[in-house]
């Protein structure tokens, strides 16, 4: 009987402490591949989501390409028809359009959809993001 109360208290402690210690934290990856530098941050809720910024030295680092990925665990049979389409989205209250670059299976659980927000002059885009 004593071990049952010990087990119960232990489970109660786990139930109380675990949710308060679980949180998402932004962790940026900044790296370079050949003439391309990039910054990437993973999504805080769904594994596989990411926000990306790419800057190419072949453009004298004056342009930035912005993209993001979205993972869905839904499995609609017609999801591939989105490729190449422009989808209206809202980011921080601003109405934008994102072009679907690709749709690919993700961990055999769903799909990852890659979106392009376009290429912009770097200096103007930095001020826009502020």
N, C-alpha and C positions, 0 to 999 in steps of 0.2 A: 504494500500500500504506500509506503514511503517513496518508492521509486516512481509511482504514478504522480504524486504531488511534485516531486523533483522535475519530472518530464514536463508537467503542466507549466510550472514556473519558468522553465527554460524556453518552452514554446512561446509563452507570453512575452518574455523578454525579447525574443527574436522578432515577434510581431510588432512590438513597440519600437525597438531600436532600428531595425532594418529599414523601414520606410523613411525614417528621418535622416539616414545616412546615405541614401541613394539620391543622386542628383546628376544632372547633365552639366558639362562644362565645355565651353568652346576651346578647342585645341587646333590652332592653325598649323598647317604644314606649308612651309615655304621652301621651294627647291628650284633647281634648274635642270633642264634637259636640252642639250645642244644649244641652240640659239633662243630657247624659250624658257622664260622664268614664270613660275606660277605660285599662287597662293590658294590654299584649299582649306575649307573648314567643313567637317562632317556635321550632319544634322544632329540635333539634340534629342529627337524622339524616335525616328525610324532609322535603323541601321541601313546604310546604303545611300541615304540622302546626302547631298554635298552642294556647296556653293564654291565656284571656281573663278579665279581671275588669271588670265594669261597675258604676258607681255613679251613681245618678240624683239630681240636685238636687231633683227633684219629690218625693222621699222624704226630704228633708232630709239626704241623704248617710248615712242610717242603715242602708241595706240594700246588699248586694253580690250581684250575679248572677255566677255562675261557669260558664264554658263552655270547651269545647275542641274542636278539630277533629282528625280523624285521616284520613290519606290512605292509600288502598290501591291498589295497581296491579293487583290481581286484578280481574277483570270478571265477577263472578257475575250471572247474568240476574235473580236474585230479590233483589238488594240493596235495592231500593226498599221491600220489605216490612218493613224495619227501622224506617221512619219511624213515630214515635209510640210505639215500643216502649221499655220500660225494660230496660236491659242491665246485668247484674251485672258490676262491675269491681273492681279492687283498686288502690288508690293508697297508696303508702308502707306497705304491709301492712294497710291498713284496707279492709274490705269495704264497698263503696258501690254505688249504683245511678245510672246515667246514662241520661237520656231522649234518644233519637235525635230531634233536631229536624228535620234534613233530610239528604238524600242528593243530591249533585249531581255531574255529570261534572267531572273535573279534568284540564285540559290534554290532553284526548282520550287520556290514558294510563291513567286509572283513575277512582276516585271519591273525593270528599271527604265525610266523614260528620261532621256537626255534632252535638255532644252538649251537654246541659245538666246541670249538677250541682245546679242549683237556686238559690234566693234565700235569703240568710241575713242575720241581724243582723250588721252590719259588725264591731262590737267583739268579739262572740263568735267570729266567723269568724277574725279576726286571731289571737286566742289559740289557736284550734283548729289553725291552720296552723303555729304555733310548735311 
